[in-house]
Amino acid sequence: MVCDFKFVALDKKAFDFFMNLNDEELESHQAKWMKVDEAPGYPCRVSLEDAKIGERVLFLPYWHHDVKSAYRAMGTVLIRENANTTNFQINEVPEMLLHRVLSIRAYDTDNMMVDHDIAEGAELAFTLKKHFQNTRVEYIHLHYASPGCFCSAVIRA
């Protein structure tokens, strides 16, 4: 059974529409630009890197689990202004996650949660492989454990 995994960052193209809107237009979408004033602390969902002090990040609501299921969910995400979508290698864990505590939500093909867990970033690779040993697990969503915000999807590789 394949227990390898791959992180799937959000596609920057999904946010291109917002990049050139003025403050008033962004506000109509419940979005706004924020200036990074501490690091780490502003994790980008496109690059899966922490934004650096002085960078601008777009703060907006996003349907991170836009599925036909009771688990359909929207939450806030941060997108670095000049980020590019990162394509991760199989079993590669983004460096920014190594110092965070993450909530793991494992879903089946019907988009129903079949398992859940919490993991320290340094143990994340082991924990993801453990969850993918369960043949019912189709994909995983990670959330930052303390604030509960969506982090990233992880698929079986």
C-alpha positions as CSV (number, residue, x, y, z in Angstrom):
1,M,0.0,0.0,0.0
2,V,1.3,3.4,-0.9
3,C,1.6,5.7,2.1
4,D,3.6,8.4,0.4
5,F,2.1,11.9,0.4
6,K,2.4,15.2,-1.4
7,F,1.6,18.7,-0.2
8,V,-0.7,20.7,-2.5
9,A,-0.3,24.4,-2.1
10,L,-3.1,26.7,-3.2
11,D,-2.9,27.9,-6.8
12,K,-1.8,31.6,-7.0
13,K,-4.1,32.0,-10.1
14,A,-7.1,31.5,-7.9
15,F,-6.2,34.8,-6.2
16,D,-5.1,36.9,-9.2
17,F,-8.5,38.6,-9.3
18,F,-7.9,40.2,-5.9
19,M,-4.3,41.3,-6.4
20,N,-5.1,44.6,-8.2
21,L,-8.3,45.6,-6.3
22,N,-8.3,48.8,-4.3
23,D,-9.1,48.7,-0.5
24,E,-12.8,49.4,-1.0
25,E,-13.1,46.7,-3.6
26,L,-11.3,44.2,-1.4
27,E,-13.5,45.1,1.5
28,S,-16.6,44.1,-0.6
29,H,-15.0,40.6,-0.6
30,Q,-14.2,40.7,3.1
31,A,-10.5,40.9,2.1
32,K,-7.6,43.3,2.9
33,W,-3.9,43.7,2.6
34,M,-1.9,43.4,5.8
35,K,1.8,44.3,6.4
36,V,3.8,41.6,8.1
37,D,5.1,42.8,11.4
38,E,6.4,39.6,12.9
39,A,8.0,36.4,11.6
40,P,7.0,33.7,11.8
41,G,3.4,34.5,12.0
42,Y,2.0,35.0,8.5
43,P,2.0,31.6,6.7
44,C,1.3,31.9,3.0
45,R,-1.0,29.2,1.6
46,V,0.4,29.5,-1.9
47,S,4.1,29.3,-1.3
48,L,3.7,27.5,2.0
49,E,6.4,29.8,3.4
50,D,6.3,32.3,6.2
51,A,6.1,35.9,5.0
52,K,9.0,38.1,5.9
53,I,8.7,41.3,7.9
54,G,7.7,44.2,5.7
55,E,6.0,42.0,3.0
56,R,2.3,42.5,2.2
57,V,-0.1,39.6,2.5
58,L,-3.7,39.3,1.3
59,F,-6.0,38.3,4.1
60,L,-9.3,36.8,2.8
61,P,-12.0,34.1,3.2
62,Y,-11.5,31.0,1.1
63,W,-13.6,27.8,0.5
64,H,-10.7,25.4,1.4
65,H,-13.1,22.4,1.5
66,D,-15.6,23.3,-1.2
67,V,-17.3,19.9,-1.4
68,K,-20.7,18.3,-1.1
69,S,-20.5,17.2,2.5
70,A,-21.4,18.3,6.0
71,Y,-17.6,19.1,6.2
72,R,-17.8,21.8,3.6
73,A,-15.7,24.6,5.1
74,M,-14.5,28.2,4.6
75,G,-11.8,29.9,6.5
76,T,-9.3,32.7,6.2
77,V,-6.1,32.4,4.3
78,L,-3.0,34.6,3.8
79,I,-1.4,35.0,0.4
80,R,2.0,36.7,0.0
81,E,1.8,39.5,-2.6
82,N,4.6,38.1,-4.7
83,A,4.2,34.4,-4.0
84,N,4.4,31.7,-6.5
85,T,2.7,28.3,-6.1
86,T,5.2,25.8,-4.7
87,N,5.2,22.3,-6.2
88,F,6.4,19.9,-3.5
89,Q,8.3,16.7,-4.0
90,I,6.8,13.4,-2.7
91,N,7.2,13.2,1.1
92,E,8.6,16.8,1.3
93,V,7.3,18.7,4.3
94,P,7.3,22.5,3.9
95,E,9.9,24.0,6.2
96,M,7.4,26.5,7.8
97,L,5.5,23.6,9.3
98,L,8.4,22.1,11.2
99,H,7.9,24.5,14.1
100,R,4.1,24.4,14.2
101,V,1.5,22.2,15.8
102,L,-1.0,21.0,13.2
103,S,-4.5,19.5,13.3
104,I,-4.9,16.6,10.8
105,R,-8.3,15.9,9.2
106,A,-8.4,12.8,7.0
107,Y,-11.3,12.4,4.5
108,D,-12.6,9.6,2.4
109,T,-13.8,9.7,-1.2
110,D,-17.2,10.9,0.0
111,N,-15.5,13.9,1.6
112,M,-16.4,12.6,5.1
113,M,-13.9,12.8,7.9
114,V,-12.7,9.3,8.8
115,D,-9.8,10.2,11.1
116,H,-8.2,13.1,12.9
117,D,-5.1,13.8,14.9
118,I,-2.7,16.5,16.1
119,A,1.1,16.5,15.2
120,E,4.1,18.5,16.0
121,G,5.7,19.7,12.7
122,A,8.8,17.6,13.2
123,E,6.7,14.5,13.4
124,L,4.4,15.4,10.6
125,A,5.9,13.2,7.8
126,F,5.6,10.1,10.1
127,T,2.0,11.0,11.1
128,L,0.8,11.6,7.5
129,K,2.2,8.3,6.4
130,K,0.5,6.6,9.3
131,H,-2.9,8.1,8.3
132,F,-2.4,7.1,4.6
133,Q,-2.0,3.5,5.8
134,N,-5.7,3.7,6.3
135,T,-7.1,2.7,2.9
136,R,-10.2,4.8,3.5
137,V,-8.2,8.0,3.6
138,E,-8.3,9.7,0.3
139,Y,-6.8,13.1,1.3
140,I,-5.9,15.1,4.3
141,H,-6.4,18.7,5.3
142,L,-4.0,20.4,7.7
143,H,-5.0,23.2,10.0
144,Y,-2.9,25.3,12.4
145,A,-3.9,23.7,15.7
146,S,-4.2,26.9,17.9
147,P,-6.0,29.3,15.6
148,G,-7.7,26.5,13.6
149,C,-7.0,28.1,10.2
150,F,-6.6,26.0,7.1
151,C,-3.0,25.3,6.1
152,S,-2.8,22.9,3.2
153,A,-4.2,19.8,1.5
154,V,-2.1,16.7,1.4
155,I,-2.8,13.9,-1.1
156,R,-1.7,10.3,-1.4
157,A,1.2,10.2,-3.8
